[in-house]
């Protein structure tokens, strides 16, 4: 391993011993003096390793992936190449054949201090190895300290002290008042200093990383330095405050030292407020203050003071250390891999509003469920949309951070009501997400693809146009995931200049059928009306049809189209010729020719779907026209005085494409059910469809949908659909699978049908029995045919009598004579009506005789048919 300066590449050679981590043929060997290195801030560090793996049982084993890392959590490793903290500063130099790999870190920073490990994975399942422990890197900062001093002289010896032991081969550079004063291998410097001298030090070739400047003469050998000048801790915890102190060499005995807050004469150990909570640990010019069970009132500035055994010899380190005691405001910071192709990971870090001690343990939660991991950071390989993570400090779980989560489905707000063309429209996209989401807008194009528009929460149309109508897509994304939603924008506008066409084109012969067609682009759709000489002809409609046109129909026809937003009209004639005339067959050569009567001559341009095709010219040529060229073409002619335009539909004939066939219902068809075979094909003119069954010559059907109402087993097999028009033919095959019904199912069906028939017979019998009983009651009432009562013996039972009932219906204007006593409704209540009314009533009387023959031999013959039934029937009209 070596340490290299970033500026000019100095190299520090170290005597190295191998650090071998091996098991069953697996090993990682680091080159390090001890496995710990120290490098100056801003230098370049190089760490080497060699690795090995067994090949005895798996000769094809080879390394598929290798990388260096400092962070891992639950099987997720952060490849340094994907860590934003090392962006542009990390390089791997690995050779698989020699099984070695070198990590190079340039411009090292204090945050790079960590343990670096190498990991490799082979092409065999679950084959991976990590070299642990790794190499610990400490990045040094420099500080000027007074090593010895004479209070009666300005001569002092200074030391360029580093926070970790550096190699002895480095060259140190000293500066006084920003000017270089010495360069050499010694980290110390002795000289005479005067009031106002400011001294700093650095390492050769890394001069830009100097120590903080120090005012030398102000110390005179006395001094107190604190490890940290600001400390934050939460209530109930324990905090350590450390310092080092110096005094002139001759005064080598100190009387006492202590810490205080406000009064320099009050030792904290004697302060009742800190009773039982304060402890000193002081030795070798170092002293540590430990305060336990911190309270809010402990927030203060703490200073160290020492007094020697010489008269008036004392020193106070001022300013001191500011301690803030409060509940830490925890936040979860999120980082993601820079290159998901190399390594895909998401890092969550439990961050506090103040600097907490490094020895603390953390607890992580996902939707109130504790997850593994006790480190300050938590690594994830995949984050689900419903995940919500937060952290707490172990032992203080009541202090929790806010949750972080991926964006929810965004909500897009737009103006209420109709959106009119030319108005200002703002679309706003928002989503609940933590961290806050970034928003991106897209629009779906003609190919059903989303085209990027812009980034941001709002999308503003300063003057929206009809072409802005369509589907807009908003995506909300943060470091944990993304979500999106669509919104449809429909711009309303008045009709455009109408397009007029005459069918058929060319010369119009008297007596022929002619159609005038008018259309206009509008939203909502426009209603068009035809006029001749400013007089409306027919009802409002787009097409005006002449069944047999005559010479009297000659003239100027005017089309007006309107909707609730406005109107537009045209009476300008543009002659559009289509060559060749008649039907256009796919593959043929076609010319679209546009001309307009204008002075000066107009320049004409062809458009399709509002997009110009070719350069401005009167003729647009298709070398070999295809079905994809079908559509509406728009010709616009203009000169210096204005412009006009017209649309023309172009229809191309082509053979059927490969038919699409389907079976409904899909899957296996149960015997006895109904099934539809459907065939469809893109063709112009539309195709005729014929269905055939495999190995049968005669067609089964000549329709697009072939229905088999009662499917049998013999219906199973392959069916061929032939789609054909005048341009050609194409076939497709579909298989019909018929599943036979089991015997048990047939038995169940028979039992069900039999039960239904039996129930129907019972209901019918009950109906006739009730009718029969009602008839019996009516015939036994007083005054109802009493003269016939004697014809039935009294001892005859009801069951032995034959009763017959009938329902007689009469039609209103019945002309056939039916003899009966019939009165119209209401006649009995109007006897005072005149004779004319009676005659009208009698004209409407119909008579009927209903005779029932009895089969009872006991009935006496009285000369009157005993089965004669007299009834009065009232007609309702």
Secondary structure, 3 states (H helix, E strand, C coil): CEEEECCCCCEECCCCEEEEEEECCEEEEEEECCCEEEEECCEEEEEEEEEECCCCCCCCCCEEEEEEECCEECCEECCHHHCHHHCCCEEEEEECCCCEEEEEECCCCHHHCEEEEEEEEECCCCCEEECCCCEEEEEECEEEEEEEECCCCCEEEEEEEECCCCCCCCCEEEEECCEEEEEECCCEEEEECCCCCEEEEEECCCCCCCCCCEECCCCCCCEEEECCCEEEECCCCCEEEEEEEECCCCCCCEEEEEEECCCCCCCHHHCHHHCCCEEEEEECCEEEEEECCCCHHHCEEEEEEEEECCCCCEEECCCCEEEEECCCCEEEEEEECCCCCCCCCEEEEEEECCCCCCCCCEEEEECCEEECCCCCEEEECCCCCCCEEEEEECCEEEEECCCEECCCCCEEECCCCCEECCCCEEEEEECCCECCCEEEEEEECCCCCEEEEEECCEEEECCCCHHHCEEEEEEEEECCEEEEEEEEECEEECCCCCEEEEECCCCCCCCCCEEEEEECCCECCCEEEEEECCEECCCCCCEEEECCCCHHHCCCEEEEEEECCEEEEECCCEEEEEECCCCCECCCCEEEEEEECCCCCCEEEEEECCEECCCCCCEEEECCCCHHHCEEEEEEEEECCEEEEEEEEECCEECCCCCEEEEECCCCEECCCCEEEEEECCCECCCEEEEEECCCCCCCECCCEEEECCCCHHHCEEEEEEEEECCEEEEEEEEECEECCCHHHHHHHHHHHHHHHHHHHHHHHHHHHHHHHHHHHHHCCCCCCHHHHHHCCCCCCHHHCCCCCCCCCCCCCCCCCCCCEECCCCHHHCCCCCHHHHHHHHHCCCCCCEECCCCCCCCCCCCCCCCEECCEECCCC
